[in-house]
């Protein structure tokens, strides 16, 4: 086993998910290899290595030619992609201007080492030692140059001097241990760890000794070594220290010890995903779901799109675990209420920008929209908690969307009824059977007026002495089977519970936009015939797949608002960061759509109550959205101001 290809330097940024360089240099053959990069909005893009080198790396080097810290970081990034030759001049420049001489000289020497010029690397490092005295990192890299020049014994002597000066160099320690293991077997590497652990200030060797104790079943001995390691290490504790402690304890099923030793030292800004992963898993496996969720939100708040896949996985695992332990309320505790949402549900009448949306007369007719029913091949026969799925979302978003379209395109008002479980932590109710017209009519007429969605109303199917003015109800019912779904739409006269018009539409799974125009045309004609209202196309009309995108963001905003309904924070949301990112993406893809911006504002307003740290982390993205995707509309400045206000830090 050889560690000669390892990079001996100051290490990459804590939490960086990229692997350490392996010593390869880039060539024309891999210039066309695609790499993933992210823009400031977190959008993933593919770019070839050659393009990245010429369009990103080169300008950044030029821009930071006189800034040693920035130049150092850029050079390290280039090392990770094997661009050693390309940054040779920059490494030389860093060595000239770096106020930390050992850093600049080591970087300069690494370029020579990785491009088969070890003699020149040795010359740079010896000159540094003559001028500045011994330094552990410099000596480690000198040992590598000596080894590459074939002077093995001298390299070993230099390497030990490096460890005596700085016993916590990962590469130096493991290289020395690997050499002794090749000579003497496992006992050789253990002897190295013991010798280094005895050096003043050593904390890294103890981690490897503790691993051996764990493998031998000696937990107490391992914990003592971990304690010594943590006591000696600087603060904040090194990321790889906490990662190794938590990883080794987890591999040996000592989960409470992970939380005891590692959690108190964890900082999401410093330790990031590598340590956060292990803490989330330990909390999840121990059933501490709330603690796992706190760490997950802290990691989301770091705005690292390259962590997205990992964090999405934990979001799913948390949702799954929560559903597994959730108990359906007993019949005695069961309480179902109707949430009455005046369309558009995101438009609050007291907001200044509301004046720029259609104004209704006092005698304007009101149509009530009802959905929340999905018929599937395997119907649910009992009340149970489950993770939100696409059919469930569409069963709520369709009536919200159609009600919104009626409000924006006609002189009529529209209201949507959403059934809600007002027991336990709450949740949306989905019926697995189609509702009958009489029941829908009764629900529509007995729904008591509400000011906004934050106040749940009277239970469904309870009569009211003060019925609403909804003379007609539009009922949407989804049937999901196979690759195609069916949407059944009925216009119901509420006075006698008669379905005066019914329509069936076939649509691809998740693809409402394929039938959107036909649905709205049929709805327009039948409502015009029965209510005498006139439809016009509003300036806020969406087209194509963006309609489906909007349906998703509409329902997610509803879920956010319901999560903080009243004075209770329920913490029922799955992946709130994805909700924000997705809504921002919708706004960028529809840059003239004012409703999308208000939807984003309402989403942020809800999430800052339940996840203030996460929400505030989006301040820069939202500011960029306001600046780069401004809308020429009289309501926009008011909406943009509200968006900015939503992201002010929440003070206790």
C-alpha positions in Angstrom: 0.0 0.0 0.0 1.4 3.4 -1.0 0.3 6.9 0.0 2.7 8.6 -2.3 0.0 9.9 -4.6 -1.7 11.7 -1.7 -1.6 15.5 -1.7 0.5 16.7 1.3 -0.8 20.3 1.9 -3.1 22.4 4.0 -6.3 20.5 3.2 -9.4 21.6 1.3 -12.3 23.5 2.7 -14.1 21.8 5.5 -17.2 19.9 4.3 -16.2 20.0 0.6 -17.5 16.9 -1.0 -14.9 16.7 -3.7 -12.2 14.0 -3.4 -8.6 14.9 -2.7 -6.4 15.1 -5.8 -4.7 11.9 -6.8 -1.7 13.4 -8.5 -3.0 13.1 -12.1 -2.6 16.0 -14.4 -5.2 17.1 -17.0 -4.7 16.4 -20.6 -6.5 17.1 -23.9 -8.1 13.7 -23.6 -10.2 14.7 -20.6 -10.8 18.4 -21.5 -14.2 17.2 -22.9 -15.2 15.4 -19.6 -18.2 17.1 -18.1 -18.2 18.4 -14.6 -21.1 19.7 -12.5 -21.2 23.3 -11.4 -23.9 25.5 -9.7 -24.9 29.1 -10.3 -25.8 31.5 -7.5 -29.4 30.3 -7.5 -28.2 26.7 -6.9 -29.1 25.6 -10.5 -27.0 22.6 -11.6 -25.2 23.0 -14.9 -22.8 20.8 -16.9 -19.6 22.2 -18.3 -16.5 20.5 -19.8 -13.3 20.6 -17.9 -11.8 22.6 -20.8 -14.5 25.2 -20.6 -14.2 25.4 -16.8 -10.5 25.9 -17.1 -10.7 28.6 -19.8 -13.9 30.4 -18.8 -13.9 30.0 -15.0 -10.4 29.2 -13.7 -8.4 31.5 -15.9 -10.5 34.7 -15.2 -10.6 33.9 -11.5 -6.8 33.6 -11.4 -6.4 36.9 -13.2 -9.0 38.6 -11.0 -7.3 37.5 -7.8 -3.7 37.7 -8.9 -2.8 40.0 -5.9 -5.1 38.3 -3.3 -3.2 35.5 -1.7 -6.1 33.9 0.2 -8.4 33.9 -2.8 -5.5 32.8 -5.1 -4.7 29.9 -2.8 -8.3 28.7 -2.8 -8.5 28.8 -6.6 -5.3 26.9 -7.0 -6.5 24.2 -4.6 -9.7 23.9 -6.7 -7.6 23.5 -9.8 -5.6 20.8 -8.0 -8.8 18.9 -7.4 -9.4 18.7 -11.1 -5.8 17.8 -12.0 -4.9 21.2 -13.5 -1.3 21.3 -12.1 0.4 22.6 -15.2 -2.2 25.2 -15.8 -1.7 26.9 -12.4 2.1 26.7 -12.3 2.5 30.5 -12.8 -0.2 31.2 -10.2 1.5 28.9 -7.7 4.8 30.8 -8.3 2.9 34.0 -7.8 1.4 32.8 -4.6 4.9 31.9 -3.2 6.0 35.5 -3.9 3.1 37.3 -2.2 1.8 34.9 0.4 2.1 36.4 3.9 2.1 32.7 5.1 5.3 31.6 3.4 5.0 27.9 4.2 1.6 27.8 2.4 2.8 29.5 -0.8 6.1 27.5 -1.0 4.3 24.2 -0.3 1.8 24.9 -3.1 4.6 25.9 -5.4 6.5 22.7 -4.6 3.3 20.5 -5.1 3.1 21.7 -8.7 6.6 20.4 -9.3 5.9 17.1 -7.5 2.8 16.5 -9.5 4.5 17.3 -12.8 7.4 14.9 -12.3 10.0 17.5 -11.2 10.7 16.5 -7.6 14.3 18.0 -7.6 12.8 21.5 -8.1 10.3 20.8 -5.4 13.1 19.8 -3.0 15.0 23.0 -3.9 12.0 25.2 -3.0 11.3 23.4 0.2 15.0 23.4 1.4 15.2 27.1 0.7 12.2 27.7 2.8 13.6 25.7 5.7 16.9 27.6 5.5 15.1 30.9 5.7 12.2 30.2 8.0 13.2 27.1 10.1 11.5 23.8 10.5 7.8 23.3 9.8 5.8 20.1 9.8 3.9 20.5 6.6 7.0 21.7 4.7 9.0 18.7 6.0 6.3 16.3 5.0 6.4 17.6 1.4 10.2 17.5 1.5 10.0 13.8 2.5 7.7 13.2 -0.5 10.2 14.9 -2.9 13.1 12.8 -1.4 11.1 9.6 -1.8 10.3 10.5 -5.4 14.0 11.0 -5.9 14.7 7.5 -4.6 16.2 8.5 -1.2 13.9 6.3 0.9 15.8 6.3 4.2 16.3 10.0 4.1 12.6 10.5 3.4 11.7 8.4 6.4 13.9 10.4 8.7 12.5 13.7 7.3 9.0 12.3 7.7 9.5 11.5 11.4 10.9 15.0 12.0 7.7 16.4 10.4 5.6 14.3 12.8 7.6 15.4 15.8 6.8 19.0 14.9 3.2 18.4 13.9 1.9 14.9 14.9 -1.6 15.6 13.5 -0.8 15.7 9.8 -3.2 13.1 8.4 -1.1 12.3 5.3 2.2 12.1 7.1 0.8 9.9 9.9 -0.9 7.4 7.5 2.1 7.3 5.1 4.5 6.5 8.0 2.1 3.9 9.4 1.6 2.3 5.9 5.4 2.0 5.5 5.8 0.3 8.8 2.8 -2.0 8.1 4.4 -3.2 4.9 7.5 -4.1 7.0 6.0 -5.5 10.1 2.3 -6.1 9.5 -0.5 -4.7 11.7 1.8 -4.5 14.7 4.0 -2.0 12.8 1.3 0.5 12.1 0.0 0.2 15.7 3.5 0.9 17.0 3.6 4.1 14.9 0.2 5.2 16.3 1.4 4.5 19.8 4.7 6.4 19.3 2.9 9.4 17.7 0.2 9.5 20.3 2.9 10.0 22.9 4.2 13.1 21.2 3.1 16.5 22.7 -0.1 17.8 21.3 -1.0 14.6 19.5 -4.7 13.9 19.0 -5.0 12.2 15.6 -3.1 9.0 16.3 -5.6 8.4 19.2 -8.4 8.1 16.7 -6.6 5.1 15.0 -5.8 3.5 18.3 -9.5 3.9 19.3 -10.6 2.2 16.1 -8.6 -0.8 16.9 -10.1 -0.9 20.5 -13.6 -0.8 19.0 -12.8 -3.6 16.6 -11.6 -5.6 19.6 -14.8 -4.9 21.6 -13.1 -2.6 24.1 -15.6 0.3 24.1 -14.4 1.9 27.3 -10.8 2.0 26.1 -11.9 3.6 22.9 -13.9 6.2 24.6 -11.0 7.1 26.8 -8.8 7.6 23.7 -11.6 9.7 22.0 -11.8 11.8 25.1 -8.1 12.5 25.0 -8.2 13.3 21.3 -11.0 15.8 21.7 -9.4 17.4 24.7 -6.1 18.0 22.8 -7.6 19.1 19.5 -8.1 22.8 18.8 -11.6 24.3 18.7 -13.6 24.3 16.6 -12.8 20.6 16.4 -11.4 19.4 13.1 -14.0 18.0 10.7 -12.2 14.8 10.0 -11.8 14.1 13.7 -15.5 14.3 14.4 -16.2 12.4 11.2 -13.9 9.5 12.1 -15.2 9.3 15.7 -18.9 9.3 14.6 -18.2 7.0 11.7 -16.3 4.4 13.7 -18.8 4.4 16.6 -21.6 4.1 14.2 -20.0 1.2 12.4 -19.8 -0.6 15.7 -23.4 0.3 16.7 -22.5 2.7 19.5 -25.1 5.3 18.6 -25.6 7.1 22.0 -21.9 7.6 22.3 -21.9 9.5 19.0 -24.4 12.0 20.4 -22.5 12.2 23.6 -19.1 12.8 22.1 -19.7 14.5 18.7 -22.9 16.4 18.9 -21.7 19.0 21.4 -18.9 20.0 19.1 -20.9 20.1 15.8 -21.1 23.3 13.9 -22.9 23.1 10.6 -20.8 26.0 9.2 -17.6 24.3 10.1 -18.3 20.5 9.9 -20.9 20.4 7.2 -22.3 17.3 5.6 -19.5 14.9 6.5 -20.3 15.1 10.2 -23.9 16.1 9.8 -24.6 12.9 7.9 -23.5 10.7 10.8 -25.4 12.8 13.4 -28.6 12.6 11.4 -28.3 8.9 11.1 -27.6 8.4 14.8 -30.6 10.5 15.8 -32.8 8.8 13.2 -31.8 5.3 14.3 -32.4 6.3 17.9 -35.8 7.7 17.1 -34.9 11.3 17.9 -36.6 12.7 14.8 -36.8 16.3 16.0 -33.1 16.4 16.7 -32.3 14.9 13.3 -34.6 17.5 11.6 -32.8 20.4 13.3 -29.5 19.2 11.9 -31.0 18.7 8.5 -32.3 22.2 8.4 -29.0 23.6 9.6 -27.3 21.8 6.7 -29.9 23.1 4.2 -29.2 26.6 5.5 -25.6 26.4 4.3 -26.8 26.7 0.7 -24.7 24.0 -0.7 -26.5 22.6 -3.8 -23.8 19.9 -4.1 -25.3 18.4 -0.9 -28.8 18.3 -2.3 -28.9 14.6 -3.1 -27.8 13.6 0.4 -30.1 16.0 2.1 -33.1 14.9 0.0 -32.4 11.3 1.0 -32.5 12.2 4.7 -35.7 14.2 4.1 -37.3 11.1 2.7 -36.0 8.9 5.6 -37.3 11.3 8.2 -40.8 11.4 6.5 -40.8 7.6 6.3 -39.8 7.3 10.0 -42.5 9.8 11.1 -45.2 8.0 9.2 -44.2 4.7 10.7 -44.6 5.9 14.2 -47.7 8.1 13.6 -50.9 6.8 15.0 -54.3 7.5 13.5 -56.5 9.4 15.9 -59.3 7.4 17.6 -62.8 8.0 16.6 -63.4 9.9 19.8 -60.6 12.3 19.0 -61.3 12.5 15.2 -62.0 16.0 14.2 -62.3 17.0 10.5 -62.7 20.7 9.7 -63.1 22.6 6.4 -60.5 25.1 5.5 -62.2 27.8 3.5 -59.8 29.6 1.1 -60.9 32.6 -0.8 -59.3 32.6 -4.3 -56.6 33.3 -4.9 -55.6 31.9 -1.5 -52.2 33.6 -1.7 -53.8 37.1 -2.2 -54.6 38.8 1.2 -57.0 41.6 0.7 -55.2 43.8 3.2 -51.9 43.8 1.2 -51.2 47.0 -0.8 -50.7 45.1 -4.0 -54.2 43.6 -3.8 -55.6 46.7 -5.5 -53.8 45.7 -8.7 -55.8 42.5 -9.0 -59.5 42.2 -10.1 -61.9 44.0 -7.8 -65.3 42.4 -7.1 -68.7 44.0 -6.5 -70.7 43.2 -3.4 -73.3 41.2 -5.4 -70.7 39.2 -7.4 -71.6 35.5 -7.5 -69.4 33.0 -5.6 -68.5 29.5 -6.9 -67.2 26.9 -4.4 -64.5 24.5 -5.5 -64.2 21.1 -3.8 -61.6 18.3 -4.5 -59.4 16.2 -2.2 -60.6 12.8 -3.5 -58.5 10.3 -5.3 -59.7 6.9 -6.5 -56.8 4.4 -6.9 -56.5 0.7 -7.8 -55.8 0.0 -4.1 -58.3 2.2 -2.1 -57.6 3.0 1.5 -60.2 1.5 3.8 -59.1 3.1 7.1 -57.7 6.5 8.2 -53.9 6.4 8.2 -51.0 8.8 7.9 -49.0 8.7 4.7 -46.4 10.9 2.9 -47.9 13.3 0.4 -47.9 11.9 -3.1 -48.5 13.4 -6.5 -52.2 12.4 -6.8 -52.9 13.9 -3.3 -51.2 17.1 -4.2 -53.1 17.4 -7.5 -56.4 16.7 -5.7 -55.8 19.9 -3.7 -54.0 22.1 -6.2 -56.6 21.6 -9.0 -59.5 23.2 -7.2 -57.2 25.9 -5.9 -56.0 26.6 -9.4 -59.4 26.5 -11.1 -60.8 28.8 -8.4 -57.9 31.2 -8.9 -58.5 31.2 -12.7 -62.2 32.0 -12.1 -61.3 34.9 -9.9 -58.6 36.3 -12.2 -60.7 35.8 -15.5 -64.2 36.7 -14.5 -66.3 39.1 -12.3 -67.1 36.2 -9.9 -65.6 35.3 -6.6 -64.3 31.8 -5.9 -63.8 29.8 -2.7 -62.0 26.4 -2.2 -62.8 23.9 0.6 -59.9 21.8 1.8 -60.7 19.1 4.4 -58.2 19.1 7.3 -57.6 16.7 10.2 -57.7 19.0 13.2 -56.3 16.3 15.5 -52.8 15.6 16.7 -50.3 17.3 14.4 -53.0 17.7 11.7 -52.9 16.8 8.1 -54.8 17.0 4.8 -57.6 14.5 4.3 -57.9 12.6 1.1 -61.1 10.6 0.4 -60.5 7.4 -1.6 -64.1 7.4 -2.9 -65.9 9.9 -5.1 -68.2 12.2 -3.2 -71.9 12.3 -4.2 -73.5 15.6 -5.4 -75.8 16.0 -2.4 -72.8 15.9 0.0 -70.8 18.3 -2.1 -73.7 20.7 -2.3 -74.2 20.5 1.5 -70.5 21.2 2.1 -70.5 24.2 -0.2 -73.6 25.8 1.3 -72.7 25.1 4.9 -69.2 26.4 4.8 -69.0 29.4 7.2 -67.2 32.5 5.9 -63.6 32.8 7.0 -61.1 35.7 6.7 -58.1 33.6 5.8 -56.7 30.1 5.8 -55.0 30.4 9.2 -58.4 29.8 10.9 -59.9 26.3 10.5 -63.7 26.4 10.2 -66.6 24.2 11.3 -66.5 20.5 10.7 -67.6 19.2 7.4 -71.2 18.1 7.0 -72.3 20.3 9.9 -75.2 22.5 8.9 -75.1 26.2 9.3 -77.9 28.7 9.9 -76.0 31.2 7.9 -75.1 29.5 4.6 -72.6 30.9 2.1 -73.7 32.4 -1.2 -72.2 29.5 -3.2 -75.1 28.6 -5.5 -72.8 26.4 -7.6 -69.9 24.1 -6.7 -67.2 22.7 -9.0 -66.1 19.2 -7.8 -62.9 17.6 -9.1 -62.2 13.9 -8.6 -59.1 12.0 -9.7 -58.9 8.4 -10.8 -55.3 7.1 -11.0 -54.7 3.8 -12.6 -51.9 2.8 -15.0 -50.0 5.4 -17.0 -53.0 7.6 -17.6 -55.3 9.3 -15.1 -58.8 10.5 -15.3 -60.1 13.8 -14.1 -63.9 13.9 -13.4 -65.3 17.4 -13.1 -68.8 18.2 -12.1 -70.8 21.5 -11.8 -73.2 21.0 -9.0 -76.2 23.2 -8.2 -76.1 23.5 -4.5 -79.7 24.3 -3.8 -80.9 20.8 -4.8 -77.6 18.9 -5.1 -78.0 18.3 -8.9 -74.9 17.8 -11.1 -76.0 20.0 -14.0 -72.8 19.3 -16.1 -70.2 16.5 -15.9 -67.0 16.0 -17.8 -64.3 13.3 -18.0 -60.8 14.0 -19.2 -57.9 11.6 -19.8 -54.5 13.0 -18.9 -51.0 11.6 -18.6 -49.7 11.1 -15.1 -48.9 14.5 -13.5 -49.7 16.2 -16.9 -52.7 18.4 -16.3 -51.4 21.0 -18.8 -52.4 18.6 -21.6 -56.1 19.1 -20.8 -55.9 22.5 -19.1 -57.3 24.5 -22.0 -60.2 22.1 -22.6 -61.1 22.1 -18.9 -61.1 25.8 -18.6 -63.1 26.1 -21.9 -65.7 23.7 -20.6 -65.8 25.4 -17.2 -66.2 28.8 -18.9 -69.1 27.6 -21.1 -71.0 25.9 -18.4 -70.6 28.6 -15.8 -71.5 31.2 -18.3 -74.6 29.3 -19.2 -75.7 28.9 -15.6 -74.4 32.0 -13.9 -74.2 34.5 -16.8 -70.5 35.4 -16.0 -68.1 36.3 -18.7 -64.6 34.8 -19.0 -61.6 36.8 -20.2 -57.9 35.9 -20.4 -55.9 37.5 -17.7 -52.4 38.8 -17.9 -51.3 36.1 -15.5 -52.0 33.1 -17.8 -49.5 30.2 -17.8 -49.0 27.8 -20.7 -47.6 24.3 -21.2 -45.8 22.3 -18.5 -45.4 25.5 -16.4 -49.0 25.0 -15.4 -48.1 21.7 -13.8 -45.1 23.4 -12.2 -47.4 26.0 -10.7 -49.8 23.4 -9.4 -47.0 21.9 -7.4 -45.8 25.2 -5.9 -49.4 26.2 -5.2 -50.0 23.1 -3.1 -46.6 23.4 -1.4 -47.5 26.9 -0.3 -50.8 25.7 1.0 -48.9 23.0 3.0 -46.5 25.6 4.4 -49.4 27.9 5.5 -51.2 25.0 7.1 -48.0 23.9 9.0 -48.1 27.2 10.9 -51.9 27.7 11.0 -53.1 29.5 14.1 -50.7 29.6 17.0 -49.3 26.1 16.4 -46.1 25.1 14.5 -46.7 21.5 13.5 -43.3 20.7 11.7 -45.1 18.4 9.3 -43.3 19.6 6.2 -41.0 17.4 4.2 -37.9 19.2 2.7 -38.8 22.9 3.2 -35.6 23.9 1.4 -36.8 22.1 -1.7 -40.0 24.1 -1.5 -38.2 27.4 -1.4 -35.7 26.4 -4.1 -38.5 25.1 -6.3 -40.6 28.2 -6.0 -37.6 30.4 -6.8 -37.0 28.3 -9.8 -40.6 28.7 -10.9 -40.2 32.5 -10.6 -37.1 32.5 -12.8 -38.8 30.3 -15.4 -41.8 32.6 -15.4 -40.2 36.0 -15.0 -43.3 38.1 -15.7 -45.7 36.1 -13.4 -46.6 38.3 -10.5 -48.7 35.5 -8.7 -45.5 33.4 -8.5 -43.7 36.1 -6.6 -46.6 36.5 -4.2 -46.7 32.7 -3.8 -42.9 32.8 -2.9 -43.6 35.6 -0.4 -46.4 33.7 1.3 -44.2 30.6 1.4 -41.3 32.4 3.0 -43.6 34.1 5.5 -44.8 30.7 6.6 -41.4 29.0 6.7 -39.8 31.8 8.7 -42.1 30.9 11.6 -41.1 27.3 11.6 -37.5 27.4 10.1 -36.2 31.0 10.6 -32.5 30.1 10.1 -33.2 28.2 6.9 -35.5 30.9 5.5 -33.0 33.7 6.2 -30.3 31.7 4.4 -32.2 32.5 1.2 -31.7 36.3 1.5 -29.0 36.5 -1.1 -30.9 34.4 -3.6 -34.1 36.3 -3.2 -32.2 39.6 -3.5 -30.7 38.4 -6.8 -34.1 37.3 -8.0 -35.6 40.8 -7.3 -32.7 42.5 -9.1 -32.2 40.2 -12.1 -35.9 39.2 -12.7 -37.7 42.5 -12.0 -41.2 42.7 -13.4 -42.7 45.7 -15.2 -46.0 45.7 -13.3 -47.5 48.3 -10.9 -47.7 45.7 -8.2 -44.1 44.5 -8.5 -42.3 47.0 -6.3 -44.7 46.3 -3.4 -44.3 42.5 -3.9 -40.5 42.9 -4.0 -40.5 44.9 -0.8 -42.5 42.3 0.9 -40.1 39.6 -0.3 -37.2 41.5 1.1 -39.0 42.0 4.4 -39.7 38.2 4.8 -36.0 37.5 4.9 -35.0 39.9 7.7 -33.5 37.9 10.6 -36.1 36.9 13.2 -35.1 38.4 16.6 -36.1 36.5 19.7 
